[in-house]
Amino acid sequence: MKILIIFFNLLLLHPNHISYTEIFYNSSSNRYEISIKVIPDNFENVLKKANCNNVDLIGGSIDTTLNKCVENYLQNHFTIQIQKKKIKLNFLGFEFKEKELYLYLESEKLSEPKQLEIKNDILFEETKIQMNIIRYKSEKRDLSVRLKNPESNWRIK
């Protein structure tokens, strides 16, 4: 029985069901710099479900249609709000390295707020055991959280 419980816990923590987001507030540029690390196969699957045709992030060519598809997905599944107002995040692109896909975003110029709310439900529609880890870092704070599907919001005070 104990072995079965350990095996079940390892399945739940399998890296194929974990994304990792780093949000860094750069005080010299007054922007949030964001990188999101996901498993490419899982991300391709959610893009296909979002009606993005011919998605091949690993071996395919990067074109404007694919970039727009990734950008639209991120706009719907990753947001930062300050005082209930969504801040504009610019999609910078993505790259595949070391068997993982990195997605890059950057905010408009803004002062670091005292409070903000982050929504991250990336890949939640792919599996019920998806977990999204977020690390928030600035000169003033260094925080992290683990969001398990369906929990997708994190309020920083």
N, C-alpha and C positions, 0 to 999 in steps of 0.2 A: 504494500500500500504506500509506504514512504517513497519508494522508487517511482511509483506512478505519479505522485504529487510533484516530485522533483522534475520529472519529465514534462509534465503539464506546464509547470512554471517556466521551463526552458523554452517550450513552444511559444508561450506568451511573450517572452522577451527576445524572440528571434529577431535578428537585425533586419530581416525582410519586412518587418512591420513597425519599424521605427524611423521617424524622420528627425533630423536635428537642425534647428534654426538658431542662428546667431544674429542678434540685433546689437549693433554697436553704435552708440551715439558719438559721432566725431565732433568734438567741440571746436576744432579749427575750421571745419567746413559748415558746421551747424546743420548736419544732415545725419539721418539714420542710414547706416550701411548694413545691408541684410544679405545673408547667405543662407540658403536652405538646401540641405543635403537629403536626397531621397534615393531609393532604389529605382533604377531606370525602367525596369520591366513594369513595376507597379504604376509608375507615373505614366508610362505609355498607355497602360490599360485604362486609366481614368480619363486620359485625353481622348481615347477612342470612344469611350462612353459619352463624352461631351461632344460627339460628332466631329471630331478632328480626323480627317481621313489620311491614310498613308503616313502614319506617325512612325518614324524610326529615329529615335533620339541618339542611339548608339552609333549606327552605321550610316544613317541618312544624311543628306545634305541639309544644312541649315538655310532655310529660306524665310521670307517675310510671313508667309502663311503659317508656318510652324511657330515662329516667334510670336505671332499674334494669338495663336491658339494657347500657347503656354502663358502668355500675359493675361489673357481672359480668364483662364483657370485660376491663376494666382489672385487676380482681382476679386474673384468670387469666394476664395477659400483662405486668403490671408489678408488681414486688415489691421491697421493700427488706428485707434480713435483717441482723440484728445477732446475732452468735454463733449462727448457724444458726436463729434464731427470727424469723419473719416479723413485721414491725411492722404495726400496724393503720393503714391509710390510709383516710381518709374522703373520699368523692367529693363535691366541692362543686358540680359542675355543669360546663356547657360553654357556649361561645359561638362564633358564626360571625362572623369579621371579616376583611376584606381577602382573601377567597377561601380562607381557611384556618380550620380548626376547632381551637379551644383547649379542652383538657380540664384541669380543675383538681382537685388532690388536696391533702390536708393530713394530716400524721401526728398521732398522739396525742402528748402531751407526753413528751419524753425528753431526756436529755443527749446531746450530740453524741458519738458513739462514736469510738474510735480506728480501728476497722475496721468495714467494712460491705460487703455484697454487694448489687448491684443487678442485677435481671433485667429485661430489656426486649426482648421479642420481638413487640412491637406491629407488626401488619401483615405479619409474616413469612409467614403462610399465604396472603397475597394475591399476593406475588411473590418469586421467589428472589433478586432483586437489591435487595430492601429494605435500607436502611441506617438505623440509628437512632443519632443523635448525642445524647450526654448531656453536660450541663455540671453539675458539682457545685460549689457555692459556699458558703462559710461564712467566718467571720472568720479561720479557721486555714488554709483551703485554697481553691484555685481550680483545678479540674482538669476535663479533658474527655476523652472517648473517642468513637470511631466504631465501632459494632458492625455488622458486615456479616452478613447472613443466611448461615448458621445460628448464628453466634456471638451469644449473647444475655446473657452474664453479665460483670459488671465488679466486680472486687474492689478496694476502696479501703483502703489501709493507712496 
